[in-house]
């Protein structure tokens, strides 16, 4: 049980770092401007980047208040689900969809792991 809790905590930290990185990239890099143009949703770039950074912060703040962590990881899972749907809609390859799909699955797994802590 302790090993599973430690693994979950390490995964939460890795997810927080990952979403913080990608969220900041959405907000500040030209490459992400080009990607959101390709997706056909350039007006959502700042919103999505902000949600990713806020979700990452919520994952870390959640160590002090578990409901915030659960809401954050659930929100990030929904965000990644939406990303997968969008990528399917624009006919991206499976390899291009894989990162968003993997992050979605990891967030769902963490979500249910955190529910067990209640």
C-alpha positions in Angstrom: 0.0 0.0 0.0 2.8 2.4 0.9 4.6 1.7 -2.4 1.4 2.4 -4.3 1.0 5.8 -2.5 4.6 6.8 -3.2 4.3 5.8 -6.9 1.1 7.9 -7.1 2.8 10.9 -5.5 5.7 10.7 -7.9 3.3 10.4 -10.8 1.4 13.4 -9.6 4.6 15.5 -9.5 5.6 14.3 -13.0 2.2 15.2 -14.3 2.4 18.7 -12.6 5.8 19.3 -14.2 4.6 18.1 -17.6 1.4 20.2 -17.6 3.3 23.3 -16.3 5.8 22.9 -19.2 3.2 22.4 -21.9 0.9 25.1 -20.4 3.7 27.7 -20.4 4.7 26.5 -23.9 1.1 27.2 -25.0 1.2 30.7 -23.6 4.7 31.7 -24.8 6.0 29.8 -27.8 5.6 30.3 -31.5 5.6 26.5 -32.1 2.3 26.2 -30.1 0.8 29.1 -32.1 1.4 27.0 -35.2 0.0 23.9 -33.6 -3.2 25.6 -32.5 -3.6 27.0 -36.1 -3.2 23.5 -37.4 -5.9 22.3 -34.9 -8.2 25.0 -36.2 -8.6 26.5 -32.7 -6.1 29.3 -32.3 -8.4 31.4 -30.1 -8.3 28.7 -27.4 -4.5 28.6 -27.0 -4.4 30.9 -24.1 -7.3 29.3 -22.3 -5.9 25.8 -22.7 -2.4 26.9 -21.7 -3.8 28.7 -18.6 -5.9 25.6 -17.7 -2.8 23.4 -17.9 -0.8 25.7 -15.7 -3.7 26.0 -13.2 -4.2 22.2 -13.3 -0.5 21.7 -12.5 -0.7 24.2 -9.6 -3.8 22.4 -8.3 -1.9 19.1 -8.4 0.7 20.5 -6.1 -1.6 22.6 -3.9 -3.7 19.4 -3.5 -1.1 18.0 -1.2 -2.5 20.4 1.4 -6.1 20.0 0.4 -7.0 16.7 -1.4 -10.3 17.9 -3.0 -8.3 20.5 -5.1 -5.9 17.7 -6.3 -8.9 15.5 -7.3 -10.6 18.3 -9.2 -7.3 19.3 -10.9 -6.5 15.8 -12.1 -10.1 15.2 -13.2 -10.0 18.5 -15.1 -6.7 17.7 -16.8 -8.1 14.3 -17.8 -11.1 16.0 -19.4 -8.8 18.5 -21.1 -6.7 15.6 -22.5 -9.8 13.8 -23.6 -10.9 16.9 -25.5 -7.4 17.1 -27.1 -7.7 13.5 -28.2 -11.1 14.1 -29.8 -9.8 17.2 -31.5 -6.8 15.3 -32.9 -9.1 12.5 -34.2 -11.3 15.2 -35.8 -8.4 16.6 -37.7 -7.2 13.1 -38.6 -3.9 13.1 -36.8 -2.0 9.8 -36.8 -2.1 7.5 -33.8 1.5 8.5 -33.0 0.5 12.1 -32.9 -2.5 11.3 -30.6 -0.5 9.1 -28.3 0.9 11.8 -25.9 -2.5 13.3 -25.2 -4.0 9.8 -24.9 -1.3 8.7 -22.5 -1.6 11.8 -20.3 -5.4 11.3 -20.3 -5.0 7.7 -19.1 -2.5 8.7 -16.4 -4.8 11.4 -15.1 -7.7 9.0 -15.0 -5.6 6.5 -13.1 -4.4 9.2 -10.6 -8.0 10.4 -10.2 -9.2 7.0 -9.1 -6.1 6.5 -7.0 -6.8 9.8 -5.2 -10.5 8.8 -4.6 -9.2 5.8 -2.7 -7.4 8.2 -0.4 -10.7 9.8 0.7 
